[in-house]
Amino acid sequence: MTRSLQAVAYRRPSVLESSAGERRLGLETSQGATPRGAEDHPRFFAGFLTSPQVASAGLLAVADVAAARYYQRQLRASLDPVVTGNGDRLRFESFSGCCGVYARLDVLEPGLDGGEVGHGTTNVDVNNPLREALSRIGSDDPLHLRVGPNELAVTTLDGPVVEKKVPLPDRWLRGFAEAQVIAAGFDLRAELPAAEAVRFLRALPRGGGRGAFVGPRWVVPAGRALRPTTRPVPGAVCLPGPERLTALQRVLRHATALRVYGPAAAGAASAASAWEAVLPGMRLTLTLSPDASRGFSGEGGVLDALATDEAAEDAELISVLLAWEPRVDVADLAVSSGLTAERVRAALVRLGTSGRVGYDTAEAAYFHRELPYDAERVERHNPRLRAARALVEAGAITLDGALGTVTAQDGHVHRVRDEAGVLSCSCLWWAKYRGGRGPCKHALAVRMVRRGGTAVEQGRTRVDGGVR
């Protein structure tokens, strides 16, 4: 796994203070992106939380996921959550160290009081002493929240700085990108009232060790409840690695409902799903990869968008139109940009690969944020994409109608077929995953050539579904 060390600097540790009957939660920020450009320690909010207990539990749940590994648990994992101000809400996001669980706490407008929410994205310090203090909040007495430095800290040039060397795996960024692509294909499958949500979540196994159930689990709506099923019947939702929902236990007693999102069941293959705890003035969502041993970073859903020059050009245009909106409307962007809705969605996928957009399943909409990664980083560290580009550059692709032939360096010949726009391949990757983890390098190379690469042409060559 490719890893890098990024210095995340804070003016001081985040802290929960109590004095004269007043509690103040100060969350310190690192360098972040704002509408004014990059800023050191941007300030996004200063006001009150309407439900302090709930917000504290939700923030701890996001921090739990950031510090956890649900696969190969002996390895260390600790990443500072990301916070985004979207003008009317604050979003706290994290990924597990194994990249198999994505967590997001949305503190919505009803959950905030007495302060204006700014715009931008940065890391936020959630240290162990702060976690302990948050876990002791036992009442809903007023709690003042500050996200970013106070005025004194801004004007103190030589004040204390807390610096962390945070390991940022490249697959963490790829996980953010893949999770939003997968979530965009989800629909609401079930909604459980509070009592049923508690019963269901408390009955889930918490193991995952030796002797645990192996293979995908499924649940199906039954009235106002969920019941287990041994196969993906119509309406079923995959529950891969149920122990990975443990972080929801933090907010369970505050939840008013549990919403479950997923794709339509197709075959016996496991699938990703999202589990949303509805809370007073906020939402906590955990999105699970298709298997506990399978991180989002290898799903391959963004490869087609990365492979096209058209999507890259469209993404540059769409990025200018983003304005830290909490809801990115595809139809509005299509009108503003003059692009089709399909091209706008492809551009948003492309922007997602550099962490510039996320997807909110509750609102079925993208949202704008800016993670601290350069746009080319995900391409440099995606092995299938690099391999496909190498095949194209080597002139290894021959096109003939709906058939593409790829001659690898070892002399093996792979045949890529187009069946109603879906490219299949004769290679072992396709035989193993059947397209479930994105295109193989051979299909990706054929798609690149069709869209403007170089190939040895035999007979007629189909380009983007047409014939010339």
Secondary structure, 3 states (H helix, E strand, C coil): CCEEEEEEEECCCCEEEEECCEEEEEECEEEEEECCEEECCCCCEEEEECCHHHHHHHHHHHHHHHCCCCCCCCCCCCCCCEEEEECCCEEEEEECCCCCEEEEEEECHHHEECCCCCEEEEEECCCHHHHHHHHCCCCCCCEEEEECCCHHHHHCCCCCCEEEEEEEEHHHHHHHHHHHHHHCCCEEEEEEEHHHHHHHHHCCCCCCCCCCCCCCCEEEEECCEEEEECCCCCCCEECCCHHHHHHHHHHHHHCCEEEEEECCCCCCCCCCEEEEEEECCEEEEEEECCECCECHHHCCCCHHHHCCHHHHHHHHHHHHHCCCCCCECHHHHHHHHCCCHHHHHHHHHHHHCCCCEEEECCCCEEEECCCCCCCCHHHHCCHHHHHHHHHHHCCCEEEEECEEEEECCCCCEEEEEEECCEEEECCHHHHHHCCCCCCCHHHHHHHHHHCCCCCEEEEEEEECCEEC
